[in-house]
């Protein structure tokens, strides 16, 4: 499965971004991280539970301390998503993504 993972740059210090990168690399996935708050992966398992991954990322202590929003998109044949984002943003995401 291909993944797109983003976090809120307003609360994401370099330490937080490094923690997310380390977490994703610990899964053994190939990670593209050339934009500060965006990670791409092309080799996550096809049966990956996006809600569980979202919760694992959100449980990284630095993210908890800063109340950082997280959005996870996954696709193999069909786009799937899971996020913890500002409530007003949900309608647009549900309609267009």
N, CA, C and O atoms as a DFTB+ gen file, in Angstrom:
388 C
 N C O
     1  1       0.837      -1.168       0.000
     2  2       0.000       0.000       0.000
     3  2       0.890       1.242       0.000
     4  3       1.959       1.260       0.610
     5  1       0.430       2.264      -0.687
     6  2       1.106       3.552      -0.644
     7  2       0.437       4.412       0.419
     8  3      -0.786       4.410       0.555
     9  1       1.251       5.147       1.170
    10  2       0.742       5.990       2.247
    11  2       1.138       7.440       2.028
    12  3       2.207       7.736       1.493
    13  1       0.262       8.331       2.449
    14  2       0.553       9.751       2.573
    15  2       0.245      10.097       4.022
    16  3      -0.871       9.876       4.491
    17  1       1.226      10.635       4.731
    18  2       1.055      10.989       6.135
    19  2       1.450      12.450       6.277
    20  3       2.526      12.850       5.834
    21  1       0.594      13.239       6.888
    22  2       0.885      14.653       7.107
    23  2       0.586      15.010       8.553
    24  3      -0.279      14.411       9.192
    25  1       1.322      16.003       9.060
    26  2       1.050      16.529      10.392
    27  2       0.957      18.047      10.295
    28  3       1.401      18.650       9.318
    29  1       0.382      18.643      11.309
    30  2       0.143      20.074      11.343
    31  2       1.447      20.832      11.599
    32  3       2.043      20.704      12.669
    33  1       1.880      21.608      10.633
    34  2       3.148      22.325      10.773
    35  2       3.130      23.368      11.879
    36  3       4.191      23.744      12.377
    37  1       1.968      23.842      12.272
    38  2       1.893      24.862      13.325
    39  2       2.385      24.330      14.670
    40  3       2.828      25.106      15.517
    41  1       2.313      23.024      14.870
    42  2       2.728      22.448      16.155
    43  2       3.866      21.448      16.006
    44  3       4.210      20.757      16.966
    45  1       4.454      21.361      14.817
    46  2       5.448      20.318      14.561
    47  2       6.858      20.884      14.510
    48  3       7.287      21.416      13.486
    49  1       7.562      20.769      15.602
    50  2       8.970      21.176      15.653
    51  2       9.830      20.127      14.941
    52  3       9.341      19.061      14.567
    53  1      11.096      20.438      14.763
    54  2      12.016      19.481      14.153
    55  2      12.069      18.185      14.957
    56  3      12.140      17.103      14.373
    57  1      12.036      18.276      16.287
    58  2      12.037      17.072      17.128
    59  2      10.826      16.192      16.845
    60  3      10.947      14.968      16.797
    61  1       9.669      16.799      16.659
    62  2       8.452      16.037      16.345
    63  2       8.601      15.375      14.984
    64  3       8.312      14.187      14.842
    65  1       9.044      16.118      13.989
    66  2       9.200      15.545      12.643
    67  2      10.207      14.399      12.655
    68  3       9.989      13.377      12.004
    69  1      11.306      14.561      13.389
    70  2      12.292      13.485      13.498
    71  2      11.697      12.254      14.172
    72  3      12.003      11.125      13.789
    73  1      10.841      12.471      15.184
    74  2      10.207      11.344      15.882
    75  2       9.275      10.583      14.943
    76  3       9.243       9.353      14.970
    77  1       8.521      11.297      14.115
    78  2       7.632      10.630      13.146
    79  2       8.467       9.853      12.129
    80  3       8.143       8.708      11.813
    81  1       9.521      10.453      11.623
    82  2      10.388       9.764      10.666
    83  2      10.968       8.491      11.276
    84  3      10.946       7.435      10.644
    85  1      11.479       8.584      12.484
    86  2      12.043       7.403      13.164
    87  2      10.991       6.327      13.354
    88  3      11.265       5.145      13.147
    89  1       9.781       6.729      13.749
    90  2       8.695       5.768      13.942
    91  2       8.396       5.033      12.633
    92  3       8.318       3.804      12.619
    93  1       8.231       5.769      11.546
    94  2       7.901       5.143      10.255
    95  2       9.039       4.267       9.752
    96  3       8.792       3.182       9.226
    97  1      10.274       4.715       9.902
    98  2      11.411       3.890       9.489
    99  2      11.518       2.623      10.328
   100  3      11.985       1.596       9.836
   101  1      11.090       2.680      11.590
   102  2      11.134       1.487      12.444
   103  2      10.195       0.395      11.946
   104  3      10.353      -0.771      12.304
   105  1       9.219       0.768      11.121
   106  2       8.302      -0.211      10.528
   107  2       8.959      -0.962       9.368
   108  3       8.411      -1.950       8.880
   109  1      10.134      -0.495       8.923
   110  2      10.814      -1.125       7.796
   111  2      10.316      -0.629       6.450
   112  3      10.604      -1.244       5.423
   113  1       9.578       0.466       6.436
   114  2       9.033       1.009       5.194
   115  2      10.018       1.975       4.570
   116  3      10.766       2.663       5.264
   117  1      10.007       2.013       3.254
   118  2      10.753       3.032       2.526
   119  2       9.996       4.348       2.695
   120  3       8.788       4.410       2.471
   121  1      10.709       5.388       3.088
   122  2      10.059       6.662       3.402
   123  2      10.649       7.770       2.535
   124  3      11.868       7.895       2.412
   125  1       9.773       8.570       1.940
   126  2      10.139       9.800       1.238
   127  2       9.713      10.939       2.133
   128  3       8.530      11.076       2.441
   129  1      10.663      11.761       2.557
   130  2      10.354      12.847       3.498
   131  2      11.149      14.089       3.109
   132  3      12.065      14.509       3.816
   133  1      10.777      14.662       1.973
   134  2      11.475      15.832       1.454
   135  2      10.724      17.121       1.744
   136  3      11.274      18.204       1.541
   137  1       9.496      17.039       2.207
   138  2       8.742      18.206       2.676
   139  2       8.619      18.052       4.181
   140  3       8.419      16.942       4.672
   141  1       8.735      19.141       4.918
   142  2       8.849      19.063       6.370
   143  2       7.750      18.254       7.059
   144  3       8.050      17.478       7.966
   145  1       6.519      18.409       6.667
   146  2       5.409      17.793       7.395
   147  2       4.668      16.732       6.581
   148  3       3.483      16.483       6.802
   149  1       5.381      16.108       5.636
   150  2       4.785      15.117       4.736
   151  2       5.716      13.921       4.608
   152  3       6.922      14.074       4.419
   153  1       5.136      12.724       4.714
   154  2       5.874      11.475       4.523
   155  2       5.109      10.642       3.510
   156  3       3.883      10.550       3.571
   157  1       5.836      10.034       2.575
   158  2       5.255       9.103       1.611
   159  2       5.913       7.752       1.811
   160  3       7.104       7.674       2.111
   161  1       5.141       6.689       1.646
   162  2       5.683       5.341       1.683
   163  2       5.047       4.540       0.557
   164  3       3.854       4.672       0.282
   165  1       5.849       3.716      -0.085
   166  2       5.341       2.909      -1.195
   167  2       5.260       1.437      -0.851
   168  3       4.839       0.640      -1.690
   169  1       5.653       1.042       0.369
   170  2       5.703      -0.394       0.643
   171  2       5.110      -0.790       1.989
   172  3       5.582      -1.740       2.615
   173  1       4.088      -0.081       2.442
   174  2       3.380      -0.488       3.655
   175  2       2.503      -1.700       3.327
   176  3       2.120      -1.877       2.170
   177  1       2.180      -2.528       4.306
   178  2       1.349      -3.707       4.044
   179  2      -0.038      -3.317       3.510
   180  3      -0.618      -2.322       3.945
   181  1      -0.554      -4.097       2.581
   182  2      -1.870      -3.806       1.994
   183  2      -3.002      -3.893       3.001
   184  3      -4.033      -3.245       2.823
   185  1      -2.832      -4.682       4.055
   186  2      -3.903      -4.830       5.038
   187  2      -3.719      -3.906       6.245
   188  3      -4.328      -4.129       7.292
   189  1      -2.898      -2.890       6.109
   190  2      -2.607      -1.966       7.194
   191  2      -3.872      -1.280       7.701
   192  3      -4.674      -0.787       6.908
   193  1      -4.048      -1.248       9.006
   194  2      -5.168      -0.559       9.643
   195  2      -4.783       0.910       9.814
   196  3      -3.958       1.237      10.667
   197  1      -5.372       1.791       9.012
   198  2      -4.996       3.200       9.032
   199  2      -5.342       3.880      10.353
   200  3      -4.611       4.752      10.821
   201  1      -6.461       3.473      10.948
   202  2      -6.817       4.058      12.242
   203  2      -5.787       3.696      13.307
   204  3      -5.426       4.531      14.137
   205  1      -5.320       2.459      13.282
   206  2      -4.293       2.033      14.237
   207  2      -2.993       2.793      13.993
   208  3      -2.355       3.251      14.940
   209  1      -2.598       2.929      12.731
   210  2      -1.391       3.680      12.420
   211  2      -1.524       5.128      12.878
   212  3      -0.600       5.681      13.475
   213  1      -2.663       5.736      12.602
   214  2      -2.904       7.112      13.056
   215  2      -2.731       7.216      14.564
   216  3      -2.076       8.132      15.059
   217  1      -3.321       6.272      15.291
   218  2      -3.241       6.293      16.750
   219  2      -1.813       6.062      17.241
   220  3      -1.390       6.665      18.228
   221  1      -1.072       5.193      16.557
   222  2       0.334       4.965      16.918
   223  2       1.159       6.233      16.726
   224  3       1.986       6.579      17.570
   225  1       0.927       6.920      15.611
   226  2       1.653       8.166      15.370
   227  2       1.261       9.210      16.410
   228  3       2.119       9.893      16.969
   229  1      -0.022       9.327      16.662
   230  2      -0.489      10.313      17.652
   231  2       0.019      10.013      19.051
   232  3       0.084      10.918      19.883
   233  1       0.383       8.761      19.335
   234  2       0.857       8.414      20.674
   235  2       2.340       8.704      20.875
   236  3       2.852       8.530      21.981
   237  1       3.039       9.140      19.833
   238  2       4.436       9.555      19.989
   239  2       4.425      10.702      21.000
   240  3       3.731      11.696      20.787
   241  1       5.175      10.586      22.090
   242  2       5.074      11.572      23.181
   243  2       5.181      13.028      22.751
   244  3       4.452      13.871      23.274
   245  1       6.058      13.345      21.827
   246  2       6.187      14.741      21.404
   247  2       4.925      15.251      20.716
   248  3       4.573      16.422      20.856
   249  1       4.236      14.374      19.969
   250  2       2.995      14.784      19.316
   251  2       1.887      14.981      20.340
   252  3       1.089      15.912      20.228
   253  1       1.839      14.104      21.338
   254  2       0.826      14.223      22.392
   255  2       1.012      15.552      23.124
   256  3       0.047      16.276      23.373
   257  1       2.262      15.861      23.462
   258  2       2.550      17.069      24.235
   259  2       2.155      18.336      23.472
   260  3       1.762      19.329      24.084
   261  1       2.257      18.307      22.161
   262  2       1.959      19.505      21.357
   263  2       0.581      19.451      20.719
   264  3       0.205      20.373      19.995
   265  1      -0.188      18.381      20.971
   266  2      -1.540      18.229      20.422
   267  2      -1.525      18.376      18.893
   268  3      -2.329      19.116      18.326
   269  1      -0.620      17.676      18.245
   270  2      -0.411      17.778      16.806
   271  2      -1.446      16.968      16.033
   272  3      -1.689      15.801      16.340
   273  1      -2.057      17.599      15.024
   274  2      -3.004      16.898      14.154
   275  2      -2.251      15.997      13.185
   276  3      -1.131      16.298      12.771
   277  1      -2.894      14.879      12.833
   278  2      -2.299      13.882      11.944
   279  2      -3.348      13.465      10.920
   280  3      -4.520      13.301      11.260
   281  1      -2.930      13.291       9.666
   282  2      -3.802      12.752       8.629
   283  2      -3.042      11.655       7.917
   284  3      -1.881      11.836       7.551
   285  1      -3.696      10.501       7.716
   286  2      -3.090       9.347       7.051
   287  2      -3.980       8.956       5.877
   288  3      -5.175       8.722       6.055
   289  1      -3.408       8.885       4.691
   290  2      -4.104       8.393       3.507
   291  2      -3.407       7.121       3.063
   292  3      -2.181       7.030       3.118
   293  1      -4.177       6.145       2.628
   294  2      -3.611       4.912       2.113
   295  2      -4.308       4.510       0.833
   296  3      -5.516       4.694       0.681
   297  1      -3.538       3.960      -0.080
   298  2      -4.150       3.521      -1.329
   299  2      -3.413       2.300      -1.874
   300  3      -2.184       2.233      -1.848
   301  1      -4.165       1.371      -2.352
   302  2      -3.634       0.336      -3.221
   303  2      -4.520       0.382      -4.459
   304  3      -4.064       0.838      -5.508
   305  1      -5.757      -0.068      -4.380
   306  2      -6.701       0.109      -5.485
   307  2      -7.606       1.308      -5.239
   308  3      -8.025       1.985      -6.178
   309  1      -7.900       1.563      -3.975
   310  2      -8.876       2.573      -3.607
   311  2      -8.309       3.411      -2.463
   312  3      -7.682       2.876      -1.548
   313  1      -8.527       4.705      -2.513
   314  2      -8.042       5.588      -1.469
   315  2      -8.794       5.345      -0.169
   316  3     -10.021       5.249      -0.158
   317  1      -8.047       5.246       0.925
   318  2      -8.623       5.172       2.265
   319  2      -7.990       6.282       3.075
   320  3      -6.931       6.792       2.709
   321  1      -8.626       6.662       4.172
   322  2      -8.077       7.743       4.971
   323  2      -8.472       7.581       6.427
   324  3      -9.462       6.926       6.751
   325  1      -7.686       8.184       7.291
   326  2      -7.988       8.259       8.717
   327  2      -7.271       9.486       9.237
   328  3      -6.126       9.732       8.859
   329  1      -7.905      10.255      10.083
   330  2      -7.235      11.455      10.551
   331  2      -7.737      11.939      11.885
   332  3      -8.766      11.491      12.391
   333  1      -7.003      12.844      12.430
   334  2      -7.393      13.607      13.604
   335  2      -7.086      15.030      13.222
   336  3      -5.955      15.498      13.359
   337  1      -8.098      15.711      12.743
   338  2      -7.946      17.021      12.136
   339  2      -8.973      17.982      12.731
   340  3      -9.891      17.547      13.427
   341  1      -8.832      19.289      12.467
   342  2      -9.852      20.225      12.954
   343  2     -11.233      19.857      12.416
   344  3     -11.386      19.578      11.226
   345  1     -12.219      19.856      13.275
   346  2     -13.580      19.440      12.902
   347  2     -14.108      20.182      11.677
   348  3     -14.712      19.541      10.816
   349  1     -13.915      21.498      11.547
   350  2     -14.444      22.182      10.360
   351  2     -13.849      21.681       9.037
   352  3     -14.425      21.926       7.977
   353  1     -12.724      20.995       9.083
   354  2     -12.098      20.519       7.847
   355  2     -12.664      19.193       7.356
   356  3     -12.396      18.793       6.223
   357  1     -13.433      18.513       8.176
   358  2     -13.881      17.155       7.848
   359  2     -14.831      17.112       6.664
   360  3     -14.693      16.238       5.808
   361  1     -15.792      18.029       6.584
   362  2     -16.761      17.996       5.486
   363  2     -16.074      18.040       4.125
   364  3     -16.419      17.273       3.227
   365  1     -15.100      18.940       3.975
   366  2     -14.409      19.053       2.698
   367  2     -13.664      17.762       2.380
   368  3     -13.733      17.275       1.251
   369  1     -12.953      17.199       3.357
   370  2     -12.211      15.962       3.127
   371  2     -13.139      14.825       2.729
   372  3     -12.839      14.080       1.796
   373  1     -14.258      14.684       3.420
   374  2     -15.195      13.603       3.104
   375  2     -15.772      13.765       1.703
   376  3     -15.991      12.774       1.006
   377  1     -16.020      14.995       1.287
   378  2     -16.599      15.236      -0.027
   379  2     -15.592      15.015      -1.164
   380  3     -15.938      14.446      -2.199
   381  1     -14.359      15.462      -0.970
   382  2     -13.406      15.474      -2.066
   383  2     -12.330      14.399      -2.012
   384  3     -11.693      14.128      -3.030
   385  1     -12.103      13.768      -0.834
   386  2     -11.081      12.760      -0.700
   387  2     -11.684      11.468      -0.195
   388  3     -10.969      10.482      -0.014
